[in-house]
């Protein structure tokens, strides 16, 4: 795109409100931050874009973990215990998706995310058993929607999993490499599902693949309480230690959930340079538990937020839940404040995913949201308003790479392609 100068009457920069803030966009990144007048001198032919005092410009929200096809389960599978939710909802619906239905579902989910100011999503994608056809449609949906994608391609070989999810190590390696080659902008990375759904051989192979390809490794770990006792009984160690023994705990590792971990394991995560994505809304929805985010942050672990089951794909809601859950867990109103929650949803999430986003720093992607602040109290603090009071509906516009990709009131993608599936399932 041509250079643009974005002038903001109000902006949230490193957690603090700034007035008359401006930045220049060039080649989808922030090229410079200065006064609008100085930027006009440096970029005389740039397009000028102005956001007035009735709005605030904020960094685009980072969704560190999503399963977009799970939007099809909300509204009817909501109150099942996890085992039934997995077998009677997840395994019932997702394996039936055709590539066309995958595209339609993902367009709906990604559109919801963009409408909520989410500019980057790490999509943890299961439907790989028959090859890359479904993955291609998911990636195409992200490109068409305009959201920045990190495609965490699942590796899964557990016998109990549906055939639509399972593949051999060789198949997973070849198919993942093919997606990387065909879709360099999709940030394809490897995602051994978990310690119970991917064999030890597959997890080791995934870690080696990540090192060879210089990509990240996403893995579910210590999400449910039973995992710890099961891992201890079978292998004589806790889940984080087991990942370490499998040489899959290092600076490339993005540990999803990390709820049931001892303090020694938290220290091991920090020592190995691994990262964590916390999913507070889904952890409540499925009755999983609460991640000890303050201790991880104290140890220097990069932590981000994810929408996981996408019951409501909103990082605004995840930031709020992350803060309030820690206050309840510790009985301390200062346990995780608005500034920390905001970092988890923006720059902290970007750091956890190893992507240049979530801030207005020069060199970062020019991904941002324009938020209507008409309902904000005149005495309020912008960061506090965003975390504790704002709604997704307050997001007026969403920009990715400096390009407008979603406006409030814009029509959602058609659901027509999903009609045969929904009719067959009687949902």
C-alpha angles and dihedrals in degrees: 000000000000117000117279134192115214115202116193124193086199129016139168107232120177088340096307128102114247127190124216091008118168139182137179123234122208128165091355094302135094104264099183144351118217142113114310090243093055092045090052089057092049095043105030094166097045122122111251118225121184129195112194133221094271088071138046124216112223133178114271113266119251118224104200099186132022141160098196096186090063090079083083091067100051118103096031110038094044104116104040123120111252098260092053093040089056098043101035100035114019096037091040098053112026100054089056095060116115118211090258091051090047089056093048093048094048093048089055093048095045091047090054090050094050090048087056093051096259108147101171128041130184102210115201101206125198108174098096105111095101097040135270101314094103093042091053090055092048090051091046090051091055092049092049093046091048099233120141107248135209103186108206100192110206122232111202132163106159112136093226093059120094116267088244088069102038130090140149124263091253092050092048092050095047095044094046091049090050092054091048090053095045098041110033092162092057093074091226114199137168124266118184098198101231144305090278101042100042122053120240088250091054093048092050090048090049092053091049091047091051091052093047093047095038093234136129127265117222118194136168109235137169093356097139130038094237092062094070096051091042093051091046092051095047103036107016097243143073122265099261091047089049091053087051092051089051089054089242099116111087143103090302094056120106105191109205114214103347091186104142101050129128122232089256089056091048089054090049091053089053095045092051093049094239125154134224133215114203119205105192099168095051091041087059094042093054095036093241104141139248127296115228094239097164092058092047090051091047088056091051097252113155107240129190137173131248137189093217106173090026094224081153112359097215129129089193087064092043092053090050092047092046091056099042095045092056091049089054095041093053099028086232122122091205096051096109116002133198095267092054093045090050091053090050089056096045129015095010091053090049090051091049090054095040095238131133099243144090097074144060094244116135109264094031120117111271093243115145146142130226110221126198106232098181090117094052116113111245090233094048131108113242096226091050092048092051094050102038107026113017123103131209087246088065090070104102100177139006124205127194118189088354091301123119106241104162135027128187111264094023112144116259121238117274120272092203095110090058096055097093092050094046091048093050092051094043089228 
